[in-house]
């Protein structure tokens, strides 16, 4: 048990600011043991709630008791839980329905569930901590970059032609004519971006913003997506020229989805099942794919939803032929892969043909570890059959035998590296940074006046 809280500070050592008499009294109350809320005295009449009904004023806990109860309730709260709740409470809905640019590339059925939920629809509880970290990164980037580059627009509200809801653009530079969208990525998404660059839905979102700004008369030259690794802080920038036709096509796809939902037409599922990325984090997954009923019947959600509860023979035969067809294709591809891997075994690790349009290929040593669990199990069985006086102690048995092996493997350079190799390199000088800082200071001084 901890020592009772001190009520006075030692001479010459004042308590820090904020440590008041009420704080010290609350600390002493908690030191005395758990507090029963039914026995907390009222700040006005000192009566506990149990006998407070006869009093002509509402029960209000004494300040020290209220503080002690609040501190006890917050003792084990998780930081990210508080962050998520704070961000949710701070969010103000526009009150308008329909998609916005952030919905580009999402499953159209998901938009239906959001804006026209069925009577029996119960959304899944989605872990929002990843999204909260993305929001925190966006807010920090806005604060830092707006101080450095004040001529740029941040969190810019943009009216989208054909949609009822506005969009909010992360960053726009009217001097460069550049539409900039920031994306945070976890390990899986970072790997996807590394192989192929930003996904189609991410480009669609930036293209729609670009078209909306161009439609409103703003200068637009290119679209940039900055991807930030949430685990390491690494980032990669992808830029491509603004193409009005491509942007209009992206907006048309989103407008089509909005029209279907507004007209009451149930859109098709764009995801292939619970393992599809569009479905995995969707609040409608359980309802859309009947996961509870599938578990009850011992079926997969995809089988139940697409084939029905009592599929006929032709449907089952079609599904079986799909399995056979894909299995045969996989076996053939595995043979081709094995032949190709033999070509590079023993090649010195490094980047080859770096100047090629695809950025070349990187040969590297790939290490793998295997453990002899079967041998370890058989050894333990042999020891178990020995008499007590002969059987060795468990700590003397040793660890499971492991084997390390090395193979030559090949991977593509990251997409950002390949894109940078195809573009002329700009000369980087500290003078450019100094000039930007000077301009920002001048603009800030002008606004102050």
C-alpha positions as CSV (number, residue, x, y, z in Angstrom):
1,X,0.0,0.0,0.0
2,X,1.3,3.5,-0.8
3,X,1.9,6.1,1.8
4,X,-0.9,8.6,2.3
5,X,-0.7,11.7,0.1
6,X,1.0,14.7,1.6
7,X,-1.2,17.7,2.2
8,X,1.6,20.3,2.4
9,X,4.8,20.6,0.4
10,X,8.2,20.6,2.1
11,X,9.7,24.0,2.8
12,X,11.3,25.4,-0.3
13,X,9.8,22.8,-2.6
14,X,6.3,23.9,-3.7
15,X,4.0,21.5,-5.4
16,X,3.8,21.8,-9.2
17,X,1.1,24.0,-10.7
18,X,-2.2,22.3,-10.8
19,X,-1.7,20.2,-7.7
20,X,-4.3,21.8,-5.5
21,X,-5.7,21.0,-2.1
22,X,-8.6,19.1,-3.9
23,X,-6.1,17.0,-5.8
24,X,-4.3,16.1,-2.6
25,X,-7.6,15.3,-0.9
26,X,-8.6,13.1,-3.8
27,X,-5.3,11.2,-3.7
28,X,-5.8,10.6,0.1
29,X,-9.3,9.3,-0.6
30,X,-8.0,6.7,-3.1
31,X,-5.2,5.8,-0.8
32,X,-7.8,4.8,1.8
33,X,-9.3,2.2,-0.5
34,X,-11.9,1.9,-3.2
35,X,-14.7,4.5,-3.2
36,X,-18.3,3.3,-3.2
37,X,-20.3,5.8,-5.4
38,X,-23.4,5.1,-3.3
39,X,-21.6,6.6,-0.3
40,X,-20.1,9.7,-1.9
41,X,-21.3,12.8,0.0
42,X,-23.1,15.7,-1.7
43,X,-21.1,18.9,-2.0
44,X,-24.2,20.9,-0.7
45,X,-25.6,18.8,2.1
46,X,-22.9,16.0,2.7
47,X,-25.6,13.3,2.3
48,X,-24.9,10.2,0.2
49,X,-27.2,9.3,-2.8
50,X,-29.0,6.6,-0.7
51,X,-30.7,9.2,1.5
52,X,-30.6,12.2,-0.8
53,X,-34.1,11.7,-2.3
54,X,-35.7,13.9,0.5
55,X,-33.5,16.9,-0.2
56,X,-34.7,19.7,-2.5
57,X,-31.5,19.9,-4.6
58,X,-29.8,17.4,-6.9
59,X,-27.0,15.3,-5.6
60,X,-23.6,16.7,-6.6
61,X,-20.5,14.8,-5.4
62,X,-18.0,16.8,-3.3
63,X,-15.2,18.0,-5.6
64,X,-12.5,15.8,-4.1
65,X,-14.7,12.7,-4.4
66,X,-15.7,13.5,-8.0
67,X,-12.0,13.9,-8.9
68,X,-11.1,10.6,-7.1
69,X,-13.8,8.7,-9.0
70,X,-12.8,10.3,-12.3
71,X,-9.1,9.4,-11.7
72,X,-10.0,5.8,-10.8
73,X,-12.1,5.4,-13.9
74,X,-9.3,6.8,-16.1
75,X,-6.6,4.6,-14.5
76,X,-6.6,1.8,-17.1
77,X,-7.9,3.7,-20.1
78,X,-5.9,3.1,-23.3
79,X,-4.4,6.1,-25.0
80,X,-5.7,5.1,-28.5
81,X,-9.2,4.5,-27.2
82,X,-9.2,8.1,-25.9
83,X,-7.8,9.4,-29.1
84,X,-10.5,7.6,-31.2
85,X,-13.3,8.8,-29.0
86,X,-11.9,12.4,-29.0
87,X,-11.7,12.4,-32.8
88,X,-15.2,10.9,-33.2
89,X,-16.7,13.5,-30.9
90,X,-14.9,16.3,-32.7
91,X,-16.1,15.2,-36.1
92,X,-19.0,17.3,-37.4
93,X,-21.1,15.7,-40.1
94,X,-22.2,17.8,-43.1
95,X,-25.7,16.2,-42.8
96,X,-25.6,15.4,-46.5
97,X,-25.9,11.9,-47.9
98,X,-24.2,10.4,-50.9
99,X,-20.6,9.7,-51.8
100,X,-17.7,12.1,-51.7
101,X,-14.3,11.8,-53.4
102,X,-13.0,9.7,-50.4
103,X,-15.5,7.0,-51.5
104,X,-13.8,6.6,-54.9
105,X,-13.1,2.9,-55.5
106,X,-15.1,1.7,-52.6
107,X,-17.6,-1.2,-53.0
108,X,-20.8,0.3,-54.3
109,X,-22.8,-2.0,-52.1
110,X,-21.0,-0.4,-49.1
111,X,-22.4,3.0,-50.1
112,X,-25.9,1.4,-50.2
113,X,-25.6,0.1,-46.7
114,X,-24.4,3.5,-45.4
115,X,-27.1,5.6,-47.0
116,X,-30.0,3.1,-47.3
117,X,-29.5,0.6,-44.5
118,X,-32.0,-2.2,-44.3
119,X,-34.2,-2.4,-41.2
120,X,-32.3,-5.5,-39.9
121,X,-28.9,-4.1,-40.6
122,X,-26.4,-4.0,-37.7
123,X,-23.0,-2.6,-38.7
124,X,-19.8,-4.3,-37.4
125,X,-17.7,-2.4,-34.9
126,X,-14.6,-1.4,-36.8
127,X,-11.3,-0.8,-35.0
128,X,-10.6,2.8,-35.7
129,X,-7.1,3.1,-34.3
130,X,-5.4,2.9,-37.7
131,X,-7.7,5.6,-39.1
132,X,-7.0,7.7,-36.0
133,X,-3.2,7.5,-36.5
134,X,-3.8,8.6,-40.1
135,X,-5.9,11.6,-38.9
136,X,-3.1,12.5,-36.4
137,X,-0.5,12.4,-39.2
138,X,-2.7,14.5,-41.5
139,X,-3.3,17.1,-38.7
140,X,0.5,17.3,-37.9
141,X,1.4,17.6,-41.6
142,X,-1.2,20.4,-42.0
143,X,0.2,22.3,-39.1
144,X,3.9,21.9,-40.2
145,X,3.4,22.6,-43.9
146,X,1.0,25.5,-43.5
147,X,3.6,27.3,-41.4
148,X,6.3,26.7,-44.1
149,X,4.3,27.1,-47.2
150,X,1.4,29.6,-46.4
151,X,0.5,30.2,-50.1
152,X,-0.8,26.6,-50.3
153,X,-4.3,25.6,-49.3
154,X,-4.9,22.9,-46.7
155,X,-8.0,20.9,-45.9
156,X,-9.6,22.8,-48.8
157,X,-13.4,22.3,-49.2
158,X,-14.1,21.5,-52.8
159,X,-17.5,21.3,-54.5
160,X,-17.7,18.3,-56.7
161,X,-19.8,18.6,-59.9
162,X,-22.6,16.1,-59.9
163,X,-22.3,15.2,-56.2
164,X,-24.3,16.5,-53.2
165,X,-21.4,16.3,-50.8
166,X,-18.2,18.4,-50.9
167,X,-14.8,16.9,-50.6
168,X,-11.9,18.0,-48.4
169,X,-8.5,18.1,-50.2
170,X,-5.4,17.6,-48.1
171,X,-3.2,20.2,-49.9
172,X,-3.3,22.3,-53.1
173,X,-0.5,24.5,-54.5
174,X,-2.1,27.1,-56.9
175,X,1.4,28.2,-58.0
176,X,2.5,24.8,-59.1
177,X,-1.0,23.8,-60.0
178,X,-0.6,20.6,-58.0
179,X,-3.3,18.6,-56.2
180,X,-1.7,16.8,-53.3
181,X,-3.3,13.9,-51.4
182,X,-1.7,12.4,-48.3
183,X,-2.1,8.7,-47.6
184,X,-0.9,6.7,-44.6
185,X,-0.1,3.0,-45.0
186,X,0.5,0.1,-42.7
187,X,2.8,-2.8,-43.6
188,X,0.5,-4.5,-46.1
189,X,-0.5,-1.3,-47.9
190,X,3.1,-0.1,-48.0
191,X,4.1,-3.4,-49.8
192,X,1.3,-2.9,-52.3
193,X,2.3,0.7,-53.0
194,X,5.9,-0.5,-53.3
195,X,5.1,-3.0,-56.1
196,X,2.7,-1.0,-58.2
197,X,2.4,2.5,-56.8
198,X,-0.8,4.1,-55.5
199,X,-3.9,1.9,-56.1
200,X,-6.5,2.9,-58.6
201,X,-9.0,4.2,-56.0
202,X,-6.3,6.5,-54.6
203,X,-5.6,8.0,-58.0
204,X,-9.3,8.3,-58.6
205,X,-9.7,10.4,-55.5
206,X,-6.9,12.8,-56.5
207,X,-8.2,13.0,-60.1
208,X,-11.7,13.9,-59.0
209,X,-10.3,16.8,-56.8
210,X,-8.2,17.9,-59.8
211,X,-11.2,17.9,-62.1
212,X,-13.4,19.8,-59.6
213,X,-10.7,22.5,-59.2
214,X,-10.2,22.8,-62.9
215,X,-14.0,23.0,-63.4
216,X,-14.0,25.9,-60.9
217,X,-11.3,27.7,-62.8
218,X,-8.3,26.9,-60.6
219,X,-4.9,26.1,-62.3
220,X,-4.2,22.4,-62.3
221,X,-1.2,20.8,-63.8
222,X,-0.6,17.5,-62.0
223,X,-1.8,15.2,-59.2
224,X,0.5,14.0,-56.4
225,X,0.0,11.3,-53.9
226,X,2.3,11.2,-50.9
227,X,2.3,7.8,-49.1
228,X,3.6,7.8,-45.5
229,X,4.5,4.6,-43.7
230,X,2.8,4.6,-40.3
231,X,5.4,2.2,-38.8
232,X,8.6,3.9,-39.9
233,X,7.7,7.4,-41.0
234,X,9.2,6.8,-44.5
235,X,7.4,8.4,-47.4
236,X,7.2,8.2,-51.2
237,X,5.8,10.7,-53.6
238,X,4.1,9.8,-56.9
239,X,3.2,12.5,-59.4
240,X,1.4,12.2,-62.8
241,X,0.1,14.9,-65.2
242,X,-3.5,16.0,-64.9
243,X,-5.6,14.3,-67.5
244,X,-9.2,15.9,-67.7
245,X,-10.6,12.8,-69.6
246,X,-9.2,10.4,-67.0
247,X,-10.4,12.5,-64.1
248,X,-13.9,12.8,-65.7
249,X,-14.1,9.1,-66.0
250,X,-13.2,8.7,-62.3
251,X,-16.0,11.1,-61.4
252,X,-18.4,9.4,-63.7
253,X,-17.8,6.1,-61.9
254,X,-18.5,7.7,-58.5
255,X,-21.6,9.6,-59.9
256,X,-22.9,6.3,-61.3
257,X,-22.7,4.7,-57.8
258,X,-24.4,7.8,-56.3
259,X,-27.2,7.6,-58.8
260,X,-27.9,3.9,-58.2
261,X,-28.1,4.5,-54.4
262,X,-30.3,7.6,-54.8
263,X,-32.6,5.7,-57.2
264,X,-33.0,2.8,-54.8
265,X,-31.2,0.4,-57.1
266,X,-29.2,-2.2,-55.1
267,X,-25.6,-2.0,-56.5
268,X,-23.6,-5.2,-57.0
269,X,-20.8,-6.3,-54.7
270,X,-17.4,-5.1,-55.9
271,X,-15.5,-7.2,-53.4
272,X,-15.2,-11.0,-53.9
273,X,-15.7,-11.9,-50.2
274,X,-14.6,-11.4,-46.6
275,X,-10.9,-11.7,-47.6
276,X,-11.1,-8.9,-50.2
277,X,-9.6,-5.6,-49.0
278,X,-12.8,-3.8,-49.9
279,X,-14.8,-6.1,-47.6
280,X,-12.4,-6.8,-44.8
281,X,-12.8,-3.4,-43.1
282,X,-16.4,-2.8,-44.2
283,X,-19.0,-2.3,-41.5
284,X,-21.5,-4.2,-43.6
285,X,-19.4,-7.4,-44.0
286,X,-21.4,-9.6,-41.7
287,X,-24.8,-8.6,-43.1
288,X,-23.7,-8.5,-46.7
289,X,-22.0,-11.9,-46.7
290,X,-24.3,-13.6,-44.1
291,X,-21.3,-14.6,-41.9
292,X,-23.4,-15.7,-38.9
293,X,-25.7,-17.9,-41.0
294,X,-22.7,-19.4,-42.9
295,X,-21.1,-20.4,-39.6
296,X,-24.3,-22.0,-38.5
297,X,-24.5,-24.1,-41.6
298,X,-20.8,-24.9,-41.8
299,X,-20.5,-23.1,-45.1
300,X,-18.2,-20.3,-46.3
301,X,-19.9,-16.9,-46.5
302,X,-19.0,-16.7,-50.2
303,X,-20.6,-20.1,-50.9
304,X,-23.8,-19.4,-49.0
305,X,-24.2,-15.9,-50.5
306,X,-23.5,-16.8,-54.1
307,X,-24.9,-20.3,-54.3
308,X,-27.7,-20.1,-51.8
309,X,-28.7,-22.3,-48.9
310,X,-29.7,-25.2,-51.1
311,X,-27.6,-25.0,-54.3
312,X,-28.6,-27.3,-57.2
313,X,-26.2,-29.8,-58.8
314,X,-25.2,-27.5,-61.8
315,X,-24.2,-24.8,-59.3
316,X,-22.1,-27.1,-57.3
317,X,-20.5,-28.6,-60.4
318,X,-19.7,-25.2,-61.7
319,X,-18.0,-24.3,-58.4
320,X,-16.1,-27.6,-58.4
321,X,-14.9,-27.0,-62.0
322,X,-13.6,-23.6,-60.9
323,X,-11.5,-25.2,-58.3
324,X,-10.1,-27.7,-60.7
325,X,-9.4,-25.0,-63.3
326,X,-7.6,-22.7,-60.9
327,X,-5.6,-25.6,-59.4
328,X,-4.3,-26.7,-62.8
329,X,-3.3,-23.2,-63.7
330,X,-1.5,-22.8,-60.3
331,X,0.5,-26.0,-60.8
332,X,1.6,-24.9,-64.3
333,X,2.6,-21.5,-62.9
334,X,4.6,-23.2,-60.1
335,X,6.5,-25.2,-62.7
336,X,7.4,-22.1,-64.6
337,X,8.4,-20.3,-61.5
338,X,10.7,-23.1,-60.4
339,X,12.4,-23.0,-63.8
340,X,12.8,-19.3,-63.7
341,X,14.2,-19.4,-60.1
342,X,16.9,-21.8,-61.2
343,X,18.2,-19.2,-63.7
344,X,19.3,-16.7,-60.9
345,X,20.5,-19.1,-58.2
346,X,24.0,-18.1,-57.1
347,X,24.0,-14.7,-58.9
348,X,25.7,-11.9,-56.9
349,X,23.1,-9.8,-55.0
350,X,22.7,-6.3,-56.4
351,X,20.4,-4.2,-58.7
352,X,20.6,-5.2,-62.3
353,X,19.7,-3.1,-65.4
354,X,18.9,-0.1,-63.3
355,X,18.4,2.2,-66.3
356,X,15.7,0.1,-67.9
357,X,12.1,1.6,-68.1
358,X,10.9,-0.9,-65.4
359,X,13.8,0.0,-63.1
360,X,15.5,-3.3,-63.5
361,X,15.5,-6.2,-61.0
362,X,17.1,-6.6,-57.6
363,X,18.7,-9.9,-56.8
364,X,19.1,-10.6,-53.1
365,X,19.8,-13.4,-50.6
366,X,16.7,-14.7,-48.9
367,X,17.2,-16.5,-45.7
368,X,14.7,-18.9,-44.2
369,X,14.6,-20.9,-40.9
370,X,13.1,-24.3,-40.4
371,X,12.6,-26.1,-37.0
372,X,12.7,-29.8,-36.5
373,X,9.6,-30.0,-34.3
374,X,9.0,-33.7,-35.2
375,X,12.5,-34.7,-34.0
376,X,12.1,-32.7,-30.8
377,X,8.7,-34.4,-30.1
378,X,10.2,-37.9,-30.6
379,X,13.1,-37.0,-28.3
380,X,10.7,-35.9,-25.6
381,X,8.7,-39.1,-25.9
382,X,11.8,-41.2,-25.5
383,X,12.8,-39.2,-22.4
384,X,9.3,-39.5,-21.0
385,X,9.5,-43.3,-21.0
386,X,12.7,-43.2,-18.9
387,X,12.5,-43.8,-15.1
388,X,12.3,-40.7,-12.9
389,X,15.9,-41.0,-11.7
390,X,17.3,-41.3,-15.3
391,X,15.0,-38.9,-17.2
392,X,16.9,-35.5,-17.7
393,X,15.5,-32.3,-16.4
394,X,13.5,-30.2,-19.0
395,X,16.1,-27.4,-19.0
396,X,18.7,-30.0,-20.0
397,X,16.8,-31.2,-23.1
398,X,17.9,-28.1,-25.2
399,X,16.1,-26.1,-27.8
400,X,14.4,-27.3,-30.9
401,X,17.0,-27.9,-33.6
402,X,16.8,-25.3,-36.4
403,X,18.3,-25.0,-39.8
404,X,19.1,-21.8,-41.7
405,X,19.1,-21.9,-45.4
406,X,19.8,-19.3,-48.1
407,X,18.3,-18.9,-51.6
408,X,18.7,-16.3,-54.3
409,X,15.6,-14.3,-54.8
410,X,14.4,-11.5,-57.0
411,X,12.2,-8.5,-56.4
412,X,11.3,-5.3,-58.2
413,X,12.7,-2.0,-57.0
414,X,10.0,0.1,-55.2
415,X,7.6,1.8,-57.5
416,X,8.7,5.3,-56.3
417,X,12.3,4.4,-57.1
418,X,11.3,3.2,-60.6
419,X,9.3,6.4,-61.2
420,X,12.2,8.6,-60.1
421,X,14.6,6.8,-62.5
422,X,12.3,7.6,-65.4
423,X,12.2,11.3,-64.7
424,X,14.9,13.9,-65.1
425,X,16.6,14.6,-61.8
426,X,16.1,18.1,-60.4
427,X,19.1,19.8,-58.9
428,X,18.7,20.1,-55.2
429,X,20.2,23.1,-53.4
430,X,19.9,24.5,-49.9
431,X,19.2,27.9,-51.6
432,X,15.7,26.6,-52.7
433,X,14.8,25.7,-49.1
434,X,16.1,29.1,-47.9
435,X,14.1,30.9,-50.5
436,X,10.9,29.1,-49.6
437,X,11.5,29.9,-45.9
438,X,12.1,33.6,-46.7
439,X,8.9,33.8,-48.8
440,X,6.9,32.1,-46.1
441,X,8.2,34.6,-43.6
442,X,7.4,37.5,-45.9
443,X,3.8,36.3,-46.5
444,X,3.3,35.8,-42.7
445,X,4.6,39.3,-42.0
446,X,2.2,40.7,-44.6
447,X,-0.8,38.9,-43.1
448,X,0.2,40.2,-39.6
449,X,0.0,43.8,-41.0
